Amino acid sequence: MWWRNTAARLDRLAAATPESRDRVVDAARALCIVVVVLWHWTLSVTHRTADGTLVMANPIHVVPGAWAATWVLQVMPLFFVVGGYANLAAFERARALGVSAGKFVGDRLRRILWPTAVWAASWLIGETAAAALPGEHRWMWQWFPGYLIPLWFVGVYTVLIVLVPVTAALHARAGAAALAALVGLIVAGTVLQRGAGTGWVGWVTAALVWVFCHQLGYVWRGERLGRRPLIVRSAVAVAGLAALVGLVTAGFPRSMVATVGAAESNLFPTNATIAALAVFQLGLLILVAPAADKLLHRQSWWKPVVAVNAVAMTVFVWHMTAFLAVLWAYERVGATLPAEPTAAWWSQRWLWLVGPLAVLAALVPVFARVEAAARRQSRDAET
C-alpha cells in the first residue's frame, strides 16, 4: 500500500540524515509551513461580502492583546531567514562539487516553481472549463482574491534565489558588514518614506527588508549563532525585541499582519518592523537551538520534520485548495460563514482544522510527486 511505501521512504530519509546537518534549521522550516497553514485555516474570519466575494480577515482587531501573538506567529520573516541559511549551505556545497552558479540557481528554482506551476495549471484548466459552461463565470481572482495572496512568497523567494550567487559572494567578502549596510539602507528608506511621503521608496525598502531577512540567514550560518554562548544568543533576541518595541513606539502598527480598520500594514508594503521581527524570531530560535537539537536527534521528533519538509511546497500551494473544498461543502449544506469572530466562530475552529487537513491528506500523495521529482533531478545534477 502507498502509505507503507511512504513510511519506508520516510524512515530511509530520516536515517540518511548526516550528523553535520543542522536539524534546527529544518525544524524551523517545517514549523513555519505548519503555522502558515494553520493560520489560514483556523485563524482567518473567512466570509462573504455583499457582492459574494470571499475575504479573509483576521480577528486581531477584536481580541484584546492578540497583536502580541503576531510577533511569534507571523513567521514569514523567519521563513526567509531559514531560507537564507539553507540557500547558503546548498550554494557552498554546490560550488565545492564544481556546480556552476547558473546550474545551482536552476536547481533551486525547480524545487519551488515545478509544484507551483502544476498548481497554477490545474486551477487554470478547471477555471477555463468552468468558464466554457453556460451562464456567467467569475474567475477565482474576482471572487476570492485572498486565495492568491500567500503566493507573493513564491515571487519574492524566487528573486532571492536568483540573487544567491551575488549575495553569497557579498557575504563571503563582507560578512556581517553587509547586513549592517542593509540596515542602514532600510533606515534611510524608512526615514525618507515617512518624512517625505515618497510612495515608491516604501516598495524599495520592502525589497531590502526581504534581502535583509535572507542575508540574516547567511550570518546565522557563517557565525554559527546557534552554537554561540548563551549571552550572545540572548543578545540577538534582545536586540530584535528592542528594535521592534522602538519602531512600534515610534508609530508603526503593533500587529505584524494586516488588521481590519488599520490605516497601515507592516507587511504590505513590508517595512522596518519586519526586519526587526526577523532578528527577534531568530534570537528566540537560537536560544532554544541547543535543547532543540538534542530532541531532534530522536527519531520520534525528527521524522515528522523530514515528512513535512519532503512535501513543504506541495502543502504550501495546495493548502488553500483544501480549505476551499471544505468551504464549498459547508455552504452547500446551507451553512453561513460568520463575518465576525463570535462564540459560534470560535466553536467551529476544529472543523476548519480537521476538514481541510483531510482534503490535503488526499491531495498531497497525488501532487507531491512533482516536488519529489524536482528534488531528485537536483540531486542527480549534483552527482
Secondary structure as UniProt FT lines:
FT   HELIX           2..15
FT   TURN            19..20
FT   HELIX           23..42
FT   STRAND          45..48
FT   TURN            50..51
FT   STRAND          54..57
FT   HELIX           59..61
FT   TURN            64..65
FT   HELIX           66..73
FT   HELIX           76..96
FT   TURN            97..98
FT   HELIX           101..131
FT   HELIX           140..143
FT   HELIX           145..147
FT   HELIX           149..151
FT   HELIX           152..162
FT   HELIX           164..174
FT   HELIX           176..196
FT   HELIX           199..222
FT   TURN            223..224
FT   HELIX           225..227
FT   HELIX           230..249
FT   TURN            250..251
FT   TURN            260..261
FT   TURN            268..269
FT   HELIX           272..296
FT   HELIX           299..310
FT   HELIX           312..332
FT   TURN            333..334
FT   HELIX           343..347
FT   TURN            348..350
FT   HELIX           351..382
//
